[in-house]
Amino acid sequence: MKITDIFTTADRTFSFEFFPPKDEISAVDFGINVGQLLKLDPSFVSVTYGAGGSNQERTFTLVDYLQNKIGLNTMAHYTCVGSSRDKIAADMNYLSQIGIENLMLLRGDPPKGSDSFKAPENGFNFASELISFVSRQFSFSIGAAANPEKHPEAPTMQDYLKNLKFKFDAGANFLITQLFFDNQAYFRFAESARQAGITCRIIPGIIPITGYKQIKRFVDMTSTSFPEELLDKMETHQDDADKVYQIGIDHAIRQCVDLLEKGAPGIHFYTLNKSRAAVEVFESLPRTIRSS
Ligand SMILES: Cc1cc2nc3c(=O)[nH]c(=O)nc-3n(C[C@H](O)[C@H](O)[C@H](O)COP(=O)(O)OP(=O)(O)OC[C@H]3O[C@@H](n4cnc5c(N)ncnc54)[C@H](O)[C@@H]3O)c2cc1C
């Protein structure tokens, strides 16, 4: 089912993001985790596309499996990295043939060691160009990325919003945000996006922090700000893994409740292929706000 069709009857969507498992052992873990998340009856699940355009086969195999064998409404991520227009068209035809109706269309990151993105030969420089190319020829429901604290390469938030509007105008039907830990960043951003004429749903992306080392990695990777108070708490208990886990879960629950109570159109959970934290957070949300 197209995510845009879900929007016609549901005010909120709850979704979970996975990455393709790297080997047989992690594939078994992945199966167990998906089994747990299935019980939550998600609006959709999504599968990432390897950074640098790697592991494309795994993404395609996994979306096929989740959509057609497990029966989950599945969204395939796809980036501009390493693909010419011809390859993109062929890939879109393939995804369409296997029954995928939802795509997350992204630019992707520059290869390791390089700080600027170079379009592949006969390919695209920006996600908006990919979205325009796909939306004109295919009838997928299309999601795009949004960074509530601005994309690191954009000089200012104004520049970023202008570029984000290109994605909306090119055919993005909804946005999913980069992870963030301070809800004010989301609300400020959603308001600015509306003022810039971006009227589609902006679904907040949430990750429950489950380990102390994780924080630094995420903050470095995504230039996301991390509330001092939360950082202090985690630092104080950094040697007590259970306590750190609980602090992370409690923060994610508070974040989700506040977002939903103030009108956010659902939650997209970054699961890192682990179900426990996402299940705990989701099940802790009051029933009234977790129903769509
Ligand atoms: C929900 C979500 C899922 C993701 N999934 C994946 C994944 O599966 N695989 C993966 O590799 N990465 C993924 N990413 C990361 C993403 O690829 C990176 O954040 C990447 O650096 C930017 O992608 P984008 O689609 O936002 O790019 P764009 O929207 O193209 O923006 C990239 C930069 O270019 C600028 N820009 C855009 N248009 C113009 C223009 N016309 N002129 C000048 N500047 C412009 C923007 O301001 C921004 O700074 C995901 C991110 C999110 C939030």
The ligand as a MOL file (V3000), in Angstrom:
LIG
                    3D

  0  0  0     0  0            999 V3000
M  V30 BEGIN CTAB
M  V30 COUNTS 53 58 0 0 0
M  V30 BEGIN ATOM
M  V30 1 C 15.4120 9.3660 7.0270 0
M  V30 2 C 16.7820 9.2450 6.3920 0
M  V30 3 C 17.1480 8.0830 5.7610 0
M  V30 4 C 18.4100 7.9560 5.1720 0
M  V30 5 N 18.7360 6.7790 4.5380 0
M  V30 6 C 19.9400 6.6470 3.9230 0
M  V30 7 C 20.2770 5.4500 3.2100 0
M  V30 8 O 19.4880 4.5040 3.1750 0
M  V30 9 N 21.4870 5.3760 2.6160 0
M  V30 10 C 22.3840 6.4290 2.6340 0
M  V30 11 O 23.4780 6.2970 2.0330 0
M  V30 12 N 22.0940 7.5770 3.2860 0
M  V30 13 C 20.8910 7.7220 3.9340 0
M  V30 14 N 20.5840 8.8920 4.5900 0
M  V30 15 C 21.6030 9.9540 4.6830 0
M  V30 16 C 21.6360 10.9070 3.4530 0
M  V30 17 O 22.0140 10.2180 2.2910 0
M  V30 18 C 22.6290 12.0140 3.7910 0
M  V30 19 O 22.1410 12.8300 4.8180 0
M  V30 20 C 23.1250 12.8710 2.6190 0
M  V30 21 O 24.2670 13.6180 3.0530 0
M  V30 22 C 22.1110 13.8770 2.1010 0
M  V30 23 O 21.0470 13.2740 1.5180 0
M  V30 24 P 19.7350 14.1410 1.1220 0
M  V30 25 O 18.8460 13.2340 0.4140 0
M  V30 26 O 19.2390 14.8900 2.2830 0
M  V30 27 O 20.4290 15.1650 0.0710 0
M  V30 28 P 19.9370 16.5530 -0.6090 0
M  V30 29 O 18.5310 16.8300 -0.2580 0
M  V30 30 O 20.2970 16.4630 -2.0530 0
M  V30 31 O 20.8540 17.5960 0.1290 0
M  V30 32 C 22.2610 17.4040 0.2420 0
M  V30 33 C 22.9320 18.7780 0.3910 0
M  V30 34 O 22.8500 19.4930 -0.8420 0
M  V30 35 C 22.2280 20.7440 -0.6650 0
M  V30 36 N 21.3980 21.0030 -1.8700 0
M  V30 37 C 20.2910 20.3440 -2.2370 0
M  V30 38 N 19.8210 20.8250 -3.4030 0
M  V30 39 C 20.6680 21.8070 -3.7860 0
M  V30 40 C 20.7350 22.6670 -4.9220 0
M  V30 41 N 19.8330 22.6100 -5.9010 0
M  V30 42 N 21.7580 23.5780 -4.9820 0
M  V30 43 C 22.6910 23.6330 -3.9880 0
M  V30 44 N 22.6910 22.8250 -2.9050 0
M  V30 45 C 21.6890 21.9270 -2.8000 0
M  V30 46 C 21.3820 20.6040 0.6160 0
M  V30 47 O 21.1950 21.8550 1.2620 0
M  V30 48 C 22.2520 19.6720 1.4430 0
M  V30 49 O 23.2570 20.4060 2.1070 0
M  V30 50 C 19.3390 9.0460 5.2180 0
M  V30 51 C 18.9750 10.2300 5.8810 0
M  V30 52 C 17.7070 10.3430 6.4790 0
M  V30 53 C 17.3460 11.6050 7.1960 0
M  V30 END ATOM
M  V30 BEGIN BOND
M  V30 1 1 1 2
M  V30 2 1 2 3
M  V30 3 2 2 52
M  V30 4 2 3 4
M  V30 5 1 4 5
M  V30 6 1 4 50
M  V30 7 2 5 6
M  V30 8 1 6 7
M  V30 9 1 6 13
M  V30 10 2 7 8
M  V30 11 1 7 9
M  V30 12 1 9 10
M  V30 13 2 10 11
M  V30 14 1 10 12
M  V30 15 2 12 13
M  V30 16 1 13 14
M  V30 17 1 14 15
M  V30 18 1 14 50
M  V30 19 1 15 16
M  V30 20 1 16 17
M  V30 21 1 16 18
M  V30 22 1 18 19
M  V30 23 1 18 20
M  V30 24 1 20 21
M  V30 25 1 20 22
M  V30 26 1 22 23
M  V30 27 1 23 24
M  V30 28 2 24 25
M  V30 29 1 24 26
M  V30 30 1 24 27
M  V30 31 1 27 28
M  V30 32 2 28 29
M  V30 33 1 28 30
M  V30 34 1 28 31
M  V30 35 1 31 32
M  V30 36 1 32 33
M  V30 37 1 33 34
M  V30 38 1 33 48
M  V30 39 1 34 35
M  V30 40 1 35 36
M  V30 41 1 35 46
M  V30 42 1 36 37
M  V30 43 1 36 45
M  V30 44 2 37 38
M  V30 45 1 38 39
M  V30 46 1 39 40
M  V30 47 2 39 45
M  V30 48 1 40 41
M  V30 49 2 40 42
M  V30 50 1 42 43
M  V30 51 2 43 44
M  V30 52 1 44 45
M  V30 53 1 46 47
M  V30 54 1 46 48
M  V30 55 1 48 49
M  V30 56 2 50 51
M  V30 57 1 51 52
M  V30 58 1 52 53
M  V30 END BOND
M  V30 END CTAB
M  END
